[in-house]
Amino acid sequence: MSDTAPAALPRVLVVDDSRMVRATIVKHIRERFDVREEADGEAGWQTLMVDPAIQVLISDLSMPKLDGYGLLQRIRASSIARIRELPVIMISGDEEESARSRAKELGATDFITKGIGTVELVARLDALVKLARTRSELEAMAKQVIVDPESGLSSEEYLKQQGRQALALAQRHGGEISVVFVEIEAFDALVGKLGRAVGEQLIQQFRVVLSKRVRLEDTVSQTGPAQFKVVCPGISLDDARAFANRIDLTIRNATISYRGERVEVRLKFGLANSKADEWQTMTHLLQLAEGRAVQEAEIIAPPIAEEATEAPLPKLGVEDALALLQAGDAEAVRPHLADVALQLMPLLRLIDAELKLGMNPDNAEAKLKKLSP
């Protein structure tokens, strides 16, 4: 005898107020599928909520309590991914084409007639079950990805995993962990004013700034178009606030201009800490930090004194420019070449003096100052 248990049959839910229609469908597919039945849309919805094994739904359009349209709307609007993405086959009888069109617009995956044959029905169900399994496998693989290919930072799922591990260690050894949420304020308005390409450059440069200012043990992830989260093991709430302050001052002091006009970029921060927040779960700490995001003046230290801002830092530093070039993003560096070159002038003067290259740094510096905003 084999010790291997037989694989469970894919589960299909059939929702129809006609007992005869349900019996016919069950007869067609019972050898290949595990079938559940419900007589109306409301009962079908309750079954979907409690039975995660259902892989395909077959539903009539006209039913009491909750018709097929209403059931389909609930499914596609569900906050539960397995329900929201469930393949739904609608049973179509003599309804007009407009009925099918409406169901399609609401998210119906496929249609069958009440007189469909066994071979065709089983083939369609097989295809949808395979599709659902493939999607599930891809989602599982995506959750294992460490680096987000678009941002180059840690994936959000990896951030959560690292956070959970750090939190468990902190609880075990009497440490603590902080979470910092950072958002570029009114980013959509900036994109509307400057254009999508400039907005993307701004985000890319902010990624570089943020990743250069975290510790090796910290984890950074971009969790929205202009939102970032940082998990910081072993630091207090005051340390997290100081970190937020440093990031804010870096951006506040940056000279950012577009077509000769200075662009002010402001940040929002939200902080959470395992001890201060009484050892909530990592998911809750991340949510707390995001929910606490406020104007930077309310959460970090006051602005630096005026004399310290008289010589603002350039928008892009030499190290940041090199990092962008190494990442293959020369486009993000081109608008700032004059600023970067001015930072290199002391080195160029030394090179010219020592190697006798006749570069005329004074002339070059004068031209660069005219080009620099």
HELIX and SHEET records of a PDB file:
HELIX    1   1 ARG A   19  ILE A   29  1                                  11    
HELIX    2   2 GLY A   41  VAL A   50  1                                  10    
HELIX    3   3 GLY A   68  ALA A   77  1                                  10    
HELIX    4   4 ALA A   81  ARG A   84  1                                   4    
HELIX    5   5 GLU A   97  GLU A  105  1                                   9    
HELIX    6   6 THR A  118  LYS A  143  1                                  26    
HELIX    7   7 GLU A  156  HIS A  173  1                                  18    
HELIX    8   8 PHE A  187  LEU A  194  1                                   8    
HELIX    9   9 ARG A  196  LYS A  212  1                                  17    
HELIX   10  10 LEU A  237  ASN A  253  1                                  17    
HELIX   11  11 MET A  282  GLY A  291  1                                  10    
HELIX   12  12 GLU A  296  ILE A  299  1                                   4    
HELIX   13  13 GLU A  306  THR A  309  5                                   4    
HELIX   14  14 VAL A  318  GLN A  326  1                                   9    
HELIX   15  15 ALA A  330  ALA A  332  5                                   3    
HELIX   16  16 ARG A  334  HIS A  336  5                                   3    
HELIX   17  17 LEU A  337  GLN A  343  1                                   7    
HELIX   18  18 MET A  345  LEU A  355  1                                  11    
HELIX   19  19 PRO A  361  LEU A  371  1                                  11    
SHEET    1   A 5 ASP A  34  GLU A  38  0                                        
SHEET    2   A 5 ARG A  11  VAL A  15  1                                        
SHEET    3   A 5 ILE A  54  ASP A  60  1                                        
SHEET    4   A 5 VAL A  88  SER A  92  1                                        
SHEET    5   A 5 ASP A 110  THR A 113  1                                        
SHEET    1   B 5 THR A 219  GLY A 224  0                                        
SHEET    2   B 5 GLN A 227  PRO A 233 -1                                        
SHEET    3   B 5 ILE A 177  ILE A 184 -1                                        
SHEET    4   B 5 LEU A 267  ASN A 273 -1                                        
SHEET    5   B 5 VAL A 294  GLN A 295 -1                                        
SHEET    1   C 2 SER A 257  TYR A 258  0                                        
SHEET    2   C 2 GLU A 261  ARG A 262 -1                                        
END                                                                             
